[in-house]
Amino acid sequence: EHLLSQDLKIPPKTRSQYTFPPLFFYKPQLWWPNGMGKQYLYNVEIRVDVKGYGESDSWRHNFGFRRIQSTIDATTGGRLFKVNGQPIFIRGGNWILSDGLLRLSEKRYHTDIRFHADMNFNMIRCWGGGLAERPEFYHYCDIYGLLVWQEFWITGDCDGRGIPVSNPDGPLDHDLFLVCARDTVKLLRNHASLALWVGGNEQTPPDDINTALKNDLRLHPLFQTCDKDVELEEDPL
Amino acid sequence: APIGKTKLDAGWLAARSTDVKLTGVQLTTTHPPSSPPSPPWMEAAVPGTVLGTLLRNKLVPDPFYGLKNETIIDIADSGRDYYTFWFFTSFKCSPSTHQHLDLNFRAINYSADLYLNGHGKSLPKGMFRRHSLDVSDILNPAGINLLAVLIHPPDNPGRIPPEGGQGGDHEIGKDVAAQYVEGWDWMAPIRDRNTGIWDEVSISVTGPVKIIDPHLVSSFFDDFKRAYLHSTAEFENRSSWLAECSITIQVTAELEGSICLI
């Protein structure tokens, strides 16, 4: 069930977007945050072979089956998280970045993230004044079960609520902000540990940016159905 | 050339732009810097920042100790050129006829002018974006390729007020870049605002068709007994003929020990 090949003809000098038929898994090993279970990861490999040429390219990723939901609790106004349908008490820590001169080695990330897991955290919040963290950061969060709250590059202080008040309309180039945001989402979106994208720190991004981000990051309608905790009559697939 | 990615994370050199009288074309054709380097060239930390390279060469004190950060000139006082640096390296690769070679930068702060074997290209602004260039047509047939990248600091590095404060004068907020670099209540300002090739540089060899940004999503039914893996990717045919492809997805799981289930 877990090996699928499809033929595809791509015209010269063009890009084609292709969606494989969904792969079915019965009772897959699920990925759980630190302290709730194992962080099970599957090796996913996508390969393309071209007739008359052979293997042309390949891509691989460690993928975790999990469902992360979060809602605002009407009573407390706080955000409640669920993983694989189970409510989770968030024990989170703030994260700016690993080194002020950006000496961000894989070894350094491994040590930092394992340290947070050993401190019994199950979430790391990447503050909006720091970085969109790197794939190596997320890789070790996948391995050690640390959910990641990733903010985009807006802070109250620099974007309209600081002293002096400055940049009330955020960065000068909103299109550039969205180009960077979209590329960052594509870089990081397959990581099991990525739990939440957040517009900024103590500040909402300017309306046009916020609307575009919400639109780009909304859940696909297909997953709206299976994102509810209801038993489905028929399989929408 | 073997299909796949090779990181370019060794053998980089750097020099302050104002100390180099040559152009990017000359640096990557007739006048490459010598190795080992002689002034103004020095060994560079890539991935890393300008300040990381200066510290590696002991040209600045380590800003993490005592008040040494105060002895490093801030970009607001030195001007942007002082932290505008050339980074140079060379790499070998000889792809065959139907192969393509991409030069990939996973992140640069803040913008750059790139030269490869005498051909120039601008890399647009933004600290959080990838750059991937198909350089197949400008490779050096002899196999040794010379790469020089002129890295420019953020457009609005700002000035740190005497009282410091969160985000300094907030000018950095005008750019799409990390804002902590102007200093915060818990953090001294970073003098070069993290200018540099701060993330992975690589070259990747593919055949005529390239896989771009796959997206994997799982959906669950029957209380997680039934799950589906949905996979979408872009495939780019860079040849001038119709590519008849067979695309494959395979999922394996490492069971206990080294036994794999396919």
Interface residues (C-beta under 8 A of the other chain):
Chain A: H2 L3 L4 S5 Q6 D7 L8 K9 I10 P11 P12 K13 T14 R15 S16 Q17 Y18 T19 F20 P22 L23 F24 F25 Y26 K27 P28 Q29 L30 Y40 Y42 N43 V44 E45 I46 R47 V48 D49 V50 K51 G52 Y53 G54 E55 S56 D57 S58 W59 H61 F63 F65 R66 R67 N84 G85 I96 L97 G100 L101 L102 R103 L104 W127 G128 G129 G130 L131 A132 R134 W153 T155 D157 C158 D159 G162 I163 P164 S166 N167 G170 P171 L172 D173 L176 F177 V179 C180 A181 D183 T184 K186 L187 R189 N190 H220 L222 F223 C226 E231 L232 D235 L237
Chain B: I3 G4 A45 P47 G48 T49 L51 G52 L55 P63 F64 H98 R106 P124 K125 G126 M127 F128 R129 R130 N156 G165 Q166 G167 D169 H170 E171 I172 G173 K174 D175 V176 A177 A178 Q179 Y180 E182 W184 M187 I190 N194 G196 W198 D199 T206 G207 P208 V209 K210 I211 I212 D213 P214 H215 L216 V217 S218 S219 F220 F221 D222 D223 F224 K225 R226 A227 Y228 L229 H230 S231 T232 A233 E234 F235 E236 N237 R238 S239 S240 W241 L242 A243 E244 C245 S246 I247 T248 I249 Q250 V251 T252 A253 E254 I262
